[in-house]
Amino acid sequence: MINVDKYNQSMNKPIYLSAREAAAELGVQPATLYAYVSRGLISSIAGPGKKRRYDAADVRRLKGRKAAEDHTGSRPLTGDPVLETELTLISEDGPIYRGRRAVKLAETSTLESVATLLWASEQDPFAEAAPLPPPDLPADLGPLDRLMMALAAWPLQDRAAYTQAPKLLQTKGAALLRYSVAALLNADPVDVPVHTQIAKAFGASSPAKNVIRAALVLCADHELNTSAFATRCAASTRAPLHAALISGLGAFAGPRHGAASDRATAWLSEISPETDIETVLSDRLSRGEPLPGFGHSIYGERDPRAECLLDVLCRSEPEHAFVKRLPGLIGVARDLFGVAPNVDLALAAIQKTYGLPKDAGKIIFCAGRMTGWIAHALEQYATPEQIRPRAAYVGERPQ
């Protein structure tokens, strides 16, 4: 007769694998297995001799998670959170700013009103006059480099640049936003809405000004992206606000983040009314080249920000030759590459449609995202912890 209790105990007893078996099942090198253990993803116990044994259930659970991520080609929306925030939730419908959908706000809101929302301002932080202009900077600097130098010079005009006083920081944020937009545009700060200043600097039409306004709102924040995290890391050390923004800007400047619209703009410049779009994209595919402006690591199927912004553009310029070709271009891209447009494509499309100056898409993106960086810095200042992640060491171990 079977002893049921003993049988159940044997069935519930953990199964342990050797390092070689566990690494082989995961398809990784032993060093990577050890990294998983150090991160708490796989538990281990002492085995015979000095060798350790690894929980088979943990190994198979991790293997299943990796397989799911590899199958979708993207990270799930519900990744492992590393800190708490009340600012932005990323959903299948796009970012939600403090409970308000960004795509809805993009219909009529200004960047200033979104800033007031994200910063949880009880009074208008933009009520004060615009700050003084940035100092004279080298003439040939690009917009992001010009902004970096201007932010470094901020203490020259603000005696309270290093303040941590909560009642001052929102006003400082508004001043820094106006100052930063002026640096991006190589102009003087003004106390008019940001989209109005950008449109005037670009010589853009009234319809273009409205599209720029919507783009700024949609670019304002995107949860814990690389630049926002860099900003928060700096703010957690109690670096002053302008220095935290420099940290975010440094991360933003790379071609895989803020400068990504430049890459989309480059290939869109090849598209003319006579261009055979399918041939152009097929040639890229055959050469193994990616298609900048399409696909997103967070949104597996569609980037709602891009959908919203492209819809605003199409409604604003229904008879424009390039805009008429956009739906077909997006369809061919989906058929050949299997991906949908992201916000970088939308920014590049705006730049091309209105003949905006070089770097226009990047400038709009940066101006909008400054609002989010300030929000993240303000939120981080209100928490006592310093951000100090741990690395998963995968190098050689002492013998």
N, C-alpha and C positions, 0 to 999 in steps of 0.2 A: 504493500500500500504506500502511495506517495505521501511524504510529509509535506503538506501544503505550505506551512510557514517556511520550512527550509527551502522549498522550491521557489517561493516568492523572493526570499532573500537572495538566492543565487541569480534570479532573473534581474534583480535591481542592482546587483553588484557592478560597479563601474568597470569598464574594460579599458586597459591602458596599452598604449603602443610604444614601441621604441622610437627614438629620434628618427632613425632611418625610415621606419614604417610611416610615421606621421608626416614627415617631409614628402615622402613619395606620394601619399594620398592627396596632399595639398598641391603637389606639383611645384614645390619650392625648394630652395637650398636650405640646409640646416640653419644657417645664420638667420634666415627669414623666419623660420620656425621659432628660434629663440626670441626674436623680436616680438612675435605674436604673444609669447609667454610673458615677456616683460610688460606688454601693454594690457595684460589681463584677459586676452581673448582666448587663451588656452591654459588650462590648469595642468600642473605636473606634480609628481611625487618622486621621492627618492626610490631608485630601483636597485637591482643587484650591483654590487661594486660601487663605483662612483657615477654610474649612468642613471639618468632620470627617465621616467616613463610619463607619457602624455595621454590625457583623457581623450578617449576615442570619440565620445559624444561631442566634446568641444571642437575636435578636429572636423567632424562631419557637419556640425552646425556652421562653422566658418567656411567650409568648402561649399555648402549650399548657398551661403550669402554671396560668396565670390562669384559663383556660377550665375546667380540671379543678376548681379551687376554686370557681368560680362555679356549676358544675353541681351540686356536692354541697351548696353552701350553707354549708359549714363548712371550717375548716382541717383538714388531715389530721393524724392522730396523730403522724406523723413529720415535724414541722416543722423549721425550721432551728434547731439548738441554739445557745445563746449562752454557756453555761457547763456545767461538769461537776458532777454531784452523785451521791452514793451514797444519798440519802434515799428518794426516791419515783420509781417508774416508773409512768406512766399507760399502761394497757393496755385492750384491749377488755373486760376483766373488771373494770375499775376500778383504783384506785390500789393499788400494791404497795409496802409500807413495808419497805425493806431486805430484800427477798426474801419478805416475808410478805403475803399478800393481805388487803387491808383488809376485804373482805366476810367473810372467814373469821374474822379477829380480832374482828369485830363480834359474833360469836356469844356470846363469853364474856369478852373482855378489857375491862379498864378503861382510861380515858384515861391513868392513871398508868403502866400497864404499856406502853402504846404510846409514851408519852413516853420511858420508859427504853430502848425499842427504837430510836426515832428519834434519840435523843441518844447512842446507843452507850455507855450507862452501864455500867460494870463493877460499881458499887455502887448501892444504892438512893438516888437523889438526894432522895427524899421522907422520908428517915429523920429529918430534923431537925424541930423543932417549927414550927408555922405562924408566919409573921411577924406583926408588929403590924398593926392595921387601918389603912386609909388615913385621912388627915386629914379633918376635917369639910369637906364640900363643899356647894355650893349645893343646896338641896333639890329644885329643879325640873329638874335636869339629866337628860337621857336616859341610858341605860346606857353607850353608847359615849363620850359626852362625859364622863361621870363617870369612866370608865376612863382616858380621855386625861389628865385632870387628876390622877388618882391616880398614874399612871405618872410624870408630870412631878415629882411630890412624892416619888418613891421614895428619892432620896438623903438625905432628911431622916431616914430610919430605918436606912439601910444605909451605913455608913462606907466600905464597899468597893464602892460602887455602880459605880465607874468601873474596876473591875479587869478585866484581860484575861488573868488567870491561868487556864489551862485546867482545873486541878484545882478551881477555885472556881466556874467558870461554870455547871456542871451543877446544883450546889446552889443557885446564884443563880436559875437557870431554874425550879427547883421552887418556890422561895419566891415568885418573880414570878408563876408560874401561880396559886398559891393566893391571892396578894394581888390578882391581876387578877380572878379569879372572884368574890372578895368585893366588889370595886368594882362589877362588873357587877350583882351582886345587892343592892348597898347593905347589905352585911352585914359581919361580922367574919370574917377568915380562920380556917379550921379545918383540922385534920389528918385529915379523913375524905375518902374518894373524892369527886371532883368531882361525879359523877352523884348521889351521895347528898346533897351539899349543895344542888345545884340542885333536886332533887326536893323536899327539905324546904322550901326557900324558896318554891317554887311550890305547896306543899300538895298534891303529886301522890301518886297511889296507888302501890302496889308494882309493878303492871304498867307504869305510866307511867315509873317509875324505871328499869326495864330498857330501855325504848325510848329514854329519854334517854341511857343508857349507850352503847347501840349508835350513836346519832346522834353523840355526841362522838367515838367512834372513827372513824367514817366521815368526819367533818369535819376530822380532825387535820391532814391535809396533802394538797395536790393539785399537787405538783411546782412549777413556776415560774409560779404565777398572779401577778396584779398585786400583791397584798399581800406575798407571799413575796419577789418581786423587789425591792419597795421596802425590805423589811427587809434584804435582802442588800446593796443599794446602801449603806444606812446603815452596816451592819456592815463593809463593805469600806473605809470611811473610818476604821475603828476607833472609831466611836461606841459608847458604853457600851450594854449590853444593853437597859436600860429605854428608851433613846432609839431604838434600832433597832426595838423593839416599837411605839413611838409612830409611827414611819414606816409600819410595816405596818398599824397600826390606821387611820391616815389614809386609806390606799388602800382598806381594807376597808369604811369607813363609807359609801361611795357606793351608790346604789340599783342599780347594775349589778353589785355584788359582794355584800358582806355583808348589805346592807339589802334584797336582792332578795326574801327571804322575806316581808318586810313587804308587798310588792306582791302576792305570791301570797295572803297572808292576807287582804288587802283584798277580793279578789273571791270568795274561798272563804267569806267571812262572809255572802255573799248566798245561799249554798246551804242550804236547809232540807229537811226530809223531804218537803215538798210541792213543792219547786222543780222545774220542768221544765228539766233541765240542758241539753238540746239547744237549747231556746229561748234560754237565757241565753248559751250559747256562740255560737249562730248570730247573736245580736244583736251580740256583740263582733266577730265576723268581718265582719258587714255594715258596721259602723262603722269598720273598718280598725284596730281596736285589737289589740295583741298579747295573748298569753295568758301572763302571768307564771307561772313555775314549770314551763314546758314548753320543751323544746329546750335544746341546749347547744353552745357553739362548739367544743368538743373532741370530745365524743361525738356522732358523726353520727346514730346510730340510737337509742341507749339510754344512759341514765346508770346504770351498775350500782349506784352508791351509793343512788340513789332506789329502784331495784328491791329492793335488800336491806332498806332501812329501811321501805319500805311493806309488805314481806312480814312483817317483825317486828311492825309495827303491826297488820296483819290477823290474825296469829296470836295477838296479845295481846288483841285486842278483836273477836272474830269476830261478836258479836251487836250491836255498836254501830251505831246507825242510819246515821250518816255513813260509817263504815268499810264498811258493806254497799254503799253507793252509790259507793264509790271506783272499783272496777273499771269500772262503767258510765261514770262521769265521764271516766276516762282513755281509754276506748274512743271516746267522742264527741269528745274533744279530738283524738285521733289521726285520726279520720275527717274532722274539719273543718279542722284546722290542720296535720295531717301530721307531728306531733312527739310525742315521748314525754316523760314527766315527768322533771324533774331534782331535785336534792337540795333545792332551795328549796321545791318543791311538797311534798316529804315532810316538811320541817320545819313548813310551814304546816299540813299535815294533822295532825301530832302536836299542835300548838297548839290546833287546833279540836276534835279528838277529846276531849282531856282538859280543855278549858276553861282552858288555861294563861293566865297574865297577858299583857298586851300586851308585845310585844317578846320573847316567850319563844323563838321560833324563832331570832331574831337573836342572843340571848344564848347559846343552846346552840351555834350555829355559831361565834361568836367565842371562846367558852371552849375549844372543841375546836381551833380553828385557832391559838390562842396556842401550843399545843404545837409545831405545825409552824414557826411563826415563830422560836421559840427554836432549833429544830433547824437552820433555815437560817442563823441568825446564828452559831451555834456552828461550823457547817461553813465559813462564810465567814471567820470569825476564823482558821481554820487555813490559809488560803491567803494568799499574799503580795500578790496582785494587787488593785488598786483597780478597781472596776467603772466604766468610763467609755465608754459607748456613743457612737457617732457618729451625728449626724442626717443625713438625706438632704435637702439644701437644695433647695427647689423655688421659691424666690423670684426676684426680679429679679437679673440679673447685670450687672456693670459693662460699660458700652459701650466 
